[in-house]
Amino acid sequence: MIYLVEDDESIRELVVYTLKSQDLDAKGFAKPSLFWKELENEVPSLILLDIMLPEEDGISILKKLRARPDTRKLPIIMLTAKGSEYDTVMGLDSGADDYIPKPFRMMELISRIRARLRRLEDKGAEEYRIGSLYVCPSRHVVTVNKEPVNLTLKEYEMLCLLLKNSGMVLSRTQLLNQIWGYEFDGESRTVDVHIRTLRQKLGEAGDLIETVRGIGYKMGK
């Protein structure tokens, strides 16, 4: 179940309709009070939250959700007409998982939602041990020869995706869509840059990531 808190009726109805058409069950709420009431009955898998709302703003709702044990780790995506850097930083610093300014493309929204739900499922993944590399997704731990390795979020997600598909070749497009969660408008060179820094940080274990010329990358067995 996905909850959407959005006071604009046309946007609310369109998003809920689109989600349901993509086999994603959803409920929309025009007011935070209606949302809070329903939350007592069922905790959703993900929340879409507008910032400019009647009764209380989305940042306030976000902070309350992050303070509750039952919603502390729920994926929350902010939807707002505010697109300034300050508003983005405020949302992310308050605990939002993603931030999409209006107007947004519906299929981009769907892609980002699916990406967040996939990551939620992956948190229960098993441990990975290949050579000197050890990764534990549930504890967000990466070590090489038992020494901790500090990765950025994108580097970590890319490493886990390669490990999950060990032995399989993943194209640059697949990596972009899986890691960034939507059709990337920039160049596929972004993947190459992240792979390069990931290899450097992994040291000797960086050689486990193989380049498949003209296609993409794979994690060697």
N, C-alpha and C positions, 0 to 999 in steps of 0.2 A: 504494500500500500504506500502511495506517495501523497503527501499533503501539500497543498498550495495555499498560501495566505496572500491574497491579492484583492484589493478593493475595486479595481477596474473590472467591471462585469464582462466586457468583451474579451479582455485578455484572459481572465479566469476561465471563462467557458471554452475559449479556443485551446488553451493549454490542456485542460482536463479532457476535452474531446480528443485531442491529438495523442495524449498519453494512452487513453483507452484504446484508440485505434491501433496503437503499437503494442497491445497486450500488456500494458502497464496500468494496473488498477490505481485510481486516483480520486481524491476528494478536494474540492475547492472551498475556501472560507473567505467571506467578504470582510469579516471583523476578527481581530485577535481573540475576543471573548468566545466566539464560536469555535475557534481553533483549540483554545485551552480546554474547553468543555469536552470536545471530541478526543483530545489527547488522553483524557482520563479513561476513556473506553478502549482505545487502541493506540499503541505506539507504532508509527509508520516505519518503513525502511529508509525513507529519505524525505526531506522537507525542502520545498521551494518557498523562499521567503522574500517578500517585497520589503523595501525600507520605509517608503512613505505610506503610512497606514493610519486609519482613524484609531482612537483609543490609546494606542502606544506604537512607537516606531519599531521597525524590524531589528535594529541593533539591540534594543532593550529586550526584545523577545529572544534574540540569539543568545545574549548573555545569560538569560534565565534558563534556556535549554541546556547550555553548557555547564550550568551549576547543578542540574538535576542528574542523579545517578542513572536514571533510565534513559536519558536522552543525551548524555555527555558525549558519546562517541557516534551519534547519528550523523550521517552525511547531510550537510546543509548547504544549499546553493542560494546565493542572494540574487534576486531579480530586481533591478531598479532603473529608473530613468536617470538617476545620478551616475555620471560616468567619469567624474574627476578622480585624479590619483588619490586625493585625500579620502574620498568616500570608499574607494577600493581598499586602501590600507586599513581604514577603520573597520570595514567588514571582515577582512582577513585576520586582522589582529584580534578581533573579538571572537574568533573561532570558526568563521565560515570556511568551508572546504573549496568553494569556487564562487565566482562573481561574474554575472552576465548582465551587462548594461542593455537597456531597451533602446531602440527596437532590436530584437534578436531573431535569428532564423530558427524556426521550429525544429528542424532536423538537427541543427547544431545543439539545441537544448536536449533533444532526445539522446544524442551521442554522449554528451557530457553526463547525463543522468546514468546511462548504461555503464559508462566508465567508472563512475563512483560506486555503483552497485557491484561491479566486478571486483573492485579493490576491496570492498567490504567482505566479499566471499573469500578473497585471497588471504585475508588476515589469519584465517585458520589453516593455512597451508602447512605442509610438513616442513621439516628442516632439510636443508640442502648441504651436502658435503661432496665437493669435487676437488681432489688433490688437497692443496693447502687452504682452499676456500671453504668457509662455513657461513651459511646464511640462515637465520631463523626469523621468518616473516612475522610470527606472532609477537616476538619481542623486539623486532626491528633491529636485529643484531647482525653485523657483518664483520668477520674477522679473516685475516690471512696469517697462517702460522700462529694462530691464537692471539694475534695483535689486532685491536679494534681498528676499523677503517671508517672514516667519517665521509659520508656521501650526501650530496644534495638530494632532495626528494625525487627529482626527475632521474638522477643517476641510479638511485635505489630502486625505483619502479622499473627502470629499464633492465637492471640486473635481475630482478625477480621474474620479469617476463621472459627473459632469455633462459633462466634456470627452469621455469615452469615448462618451457617448450624445448628443453635440452635435446640437442641433436637435430632439431628442425631449423630450417632457414627462414628467418623473418625478414621481409622486405622493409626498406626504409619507410614506405607508405604505411605498412602494417604497424611499425613501431610508432610512427607519428600519431596514427589514429588511436592506438591502444594507450599510449602514454599521455598524450595531450587531450584525448577524449573527444576529438572532433576533427573535421577536415582542416588541416593546417594550411594557412594561406602563405606561409613563408616557404623557404627552400628546404629540400630534404637534407641539405648540408647540416642542418640543425642536429640531426641524428649523428652524423659523423663527428661533430664537435663533442657531443655528450659521450659517445663511445670512446673517443680519444682520452678525455679527462677521466672516464671511468677506468680505463686500462691503466692509466698512470697511477691512480690512487690504489688500485689493486696490486700494483707491483708485479711480482712473479706470476700471480694468479690472473693477471690481465691477459696473458697468452691464451687463456681458456676461451676467450671471445674471438672467434674466427671471422675473418672477412670473406664473404662469398662475392667475388668480383662481379660487378654489374647488377647485383641483386640486393644484398643486405648483409646480415650477420647471423651467426648461430653460436650457441654455447657448445663447445666440444665436450665429448664424454670422456 
